[in-house]
Amino acid sequence: MAEEVQAHTAAEPGGGIANQLMTPQPGIMIWVWVVFIALVVLLHKFAWKPILASVAERERKLKESLEKADEAASKTAKVEADQQRILAEARAEAGKILSEQRDFATRFRAQSEAEAKASAEKIVSQALTEIEAAKVQARTDLRHDAAELSVKVAERILRHQLHDAESKDFAERMLDEATKA
């Protein structure tokens, strides 16, 4: 087979196909340039313009998408900052309410203790007053009873006109009876 290729290349004029393809031929070069330019013009008119238009449209959409993404990121950052601010405000308000409730509980406890102490003192004072009144009443009653007893003893003594010795015995007996009763 190698012999056939050598025989075929040797039989052709100009030294073979490879030499013919490598040697410049002006007629073919002109046609190549004409076809190339025509192809470039056709591509420019029918392919490059739509391709460049679609590339430009895609670039515009990408810019819009990037702008929207930047806008969304800034909105997200703003919302996050607002959330943090609101959360901080809520925490501060909760702390304030908790502090107020603690203060109220402390004041309420102190007020309740003061009221309870005042009430206890009032009750003790009333009880002491009642005890003192009861003592005075008891003394008054005792004096009254002693006076009545004395009057009764004297009355009985006078009714019984007895002798001196008998009067003394009678008075002592009456006094004993009165103290037993």
Secondary structure, 3 states (H helix, E strand, C coil): CHHHHHHHHHHCCCCCHHHHHHCCCHHHHHHHHHHHHHHHHHHHHHHHHHHHHHHHHHHHHHHHHHHHHHHHHHHHHHHHHHHHHHHHHHHHHHHHHHHHHHHHHHHHHHHHHHHHHHHHHHHHHHHHHHHHHHHHHHHHHHHHHHHHHHHHHHHHHHHCCCCHHHHHHHHHHHHHHHHHC
